Amino acid sequence: MKRTIRLRKGPRLYRWGSTILLAILLTGCAGTAQQTAEPPRREAPRQIESLDIPLPGPSSAADAAYLGLEESMDAFRMDQIKAGVLVVEVFDMYCRFCQGMAPKVDEVYELNLRSGFASEVKMIGIGRMNTALEVATFKEKYKVKFPLFPDNDLSITKALGAQDEGTPHFMVIKMAPGDQVEVVHRFTGVFEDPKGFYDVILERSSLRKE
């Protein structure tokens, strides 16, 4: 169940918005339905037509460099990310499971940096029904190192075919020249072992492990 808290407009929100959001993050989202981890799926995941999906420009020079983009870009397409494999996490900053998983997802990111596949595998997060302020607050609170993007109108989530999934929802997408993409793994819920999840990413993407 998604929490429907929405922020009021006006000067008070402008001054106190970040403080309010941080307080909510500290208390978690008690109204979120229980989610459990799934075993790796062997059946073919649902596919998407392409990654011609608009995203807002990177929020920092570090994010732009990580994705292989120019810092000055106001917007770009997901298929412009310089990667052979794209790992997407669809999250909601109000979801207590997303909050609890943040350190483990960050560990997957760190494992990838040390694996020898850092230039091949990239990670991004999509804030389902989250504004830019909400995404920035989540990123700051949980020290998320990979790029996060807001999806307040659900357009990105729908384009990824994840609008009916809970959060967090993970997708492993193989990217190829000529606008060819293949979703090789989807997973909704939590995982306990970051290394085990990273091994699944490499296995499903047909990348050789070290």
N, C-alpha and C positions, 0 to 999 in steps of 0.2 A: 504494500500500500504506500503510495507516495504522499509525502506531507505537502499540504497546499498552502503553507505559509508564504505570503507575498509581502513585500516591503512597501510601506507608504511612501508616496512622493513628497518632496518638499525639502526645505533647508535643513530641518532636523535630521532627515535621513542622510543628507550629504555630509553632515558633520559627524553623525554617530553611527552610520551604516556599518563600518568595519567593526566597531566595538560590539554592536548587536550580533553580527554574524559570528564573531569569535565566541561570544557567550553561548550561542546556539550550538556551535561545534563542540564546545566543552561538555555540554549536557547530552549530546547525541540525539538520535532520532528514535525515540521510544515507540513511535507509531509504525515503524517499518516492520513488515511481516517477516517472520523467521525465514532465513535462507540457509540452505546447506550445500556443501560442496558436492559436485557431481564427479563420477569417475570419467576419465577421458573418453570421449565419444569416438566410436569407430565408424559409425555411419557417416555418409557424406553430409557435411554441413550445408545449410541453405546458402545459396550463392547470391552475389550481387552483380549487376550488369557492368558497372564500371566504377572507377574512383574519380570520375569527373564531378567531384563534390566540392562546392565552394567552402572555404574556411577563412576566417578573419586573419589578418597578417600576424606574424609572430610578435609576442609581447616583449621580447628582448633580443639583443644581439646574439646571446648565447643560444636561444631557441632557434633563431634563424640559421646560425652556423650548424647546429646539430641536424637540422632538417635539410641542409644544403640549399638554403634559400637566401635571397637578399633581404637585409634588415629593413629596407625601405618599403617593402611590399605591403600595401594596405589590405590585400586579399590574395589568395592563391587557391589552387585546386589540390585536392589530396593526392592526385596522381603526379604532382610536381615534386613530391618529397623524394629525395635521393636515397632510395633503399631498394633492396630486393625483397625484403619481408617487412611488413608493417604490423605491429602489434597495437591494437586499439583497445583501450579500456573505456567503456561507457559507464560513467559514475554519476552520482548525485551528491552534492556536498551535504545534504541533510540526511543521507543514508548512513546509519551507524555502522553498517558492514563495510561500506566504502571507507569510512573513517578508520575503522580497525584494520583494514587491509592495506592502507597507504604505506606503512613501513615495509610490508612484505612485497608489494609491487615495486617499491623503490629498490629493494634487494634484487629483484629480477633485473631491473635496469642496471644495477652495479655489476651483477654477474655477466650481463651482456658486454659491458665495457671491458671486462677482463678476459673475455672468452676468445678474442680473435675475430669475432663476427660483428664488432661494433659498427663497421661501415656498411654492413649488409643488413643488419636488423635494427630498426628504429621503433621507438615507442611514442605514442601520443595518447592523451586522454580527452574525452568529449563529455562536457558537463551537461547532462540531460536536464532540460528545463532550468538551467542555471544561467544567470546573467554573467557579464564580464566581471562585475564586482564579486559575485559569489565564487566564481572560479578562482579569481585572484586571491581571495581570502582562504580558500581551501589549499591552494598551492603554498601560500605563506605559512599557514598553520601547521601543515604536515611536511613542509620542506620538500615538496615534490620537485624532482630534478628534471623530469622530461616535460615537454610542452603540453599545456592544457588549453582547450578551446571551449568557449561557451556555446550552448545550443538552446537558447531560450525558447525558440519556436519549434523545436524538435525536427527541423528540416534535415540536419545531419544524421540524427539517429534514425529517422525514417529512411533516408537514402542508404543507410547501412543495413536496413532490414531488422533493426533491433528495437523498434518501438513497442513490441509486445513482450520484451524481455524484462526481467528484474534488473536490479543493480547490486553489485557490480557485474557487468557483462564484458567478457573478453573475446576478441576476434584476432585470429592470426591470418594475415592476408599475404599471399605471394603476388608480387608485382612483376610485370614483364613488359617489355617494349610493345608498342602497338596497342596500348590501352587494354591489355589482357590482364585480368586479375582472377585469382582463385582463393576462396575462403577455405583454408585447410583445417581450421579448428575454430569452434565456438564453445564458450563455457560461461555459464551463469552461476554465480555464487562465490564461495570463498575457497582458498587453498591454504594448506598448512605448511607446505614445503616449497619455498621459492625455487630451489634448485630443481626439484621434480617438475615444477611447472615450466621452468626454462628448458629442461630436457625435452618436454613435450613440444615446445615451440620449435626447437631444432629438428626433432624427429619428423613432425608433420610438414616442416618446410623443406625436408630433404637436404638439410645442411649437415655436413660432416662434423661430428663432435671431436673435440680435442682429445 
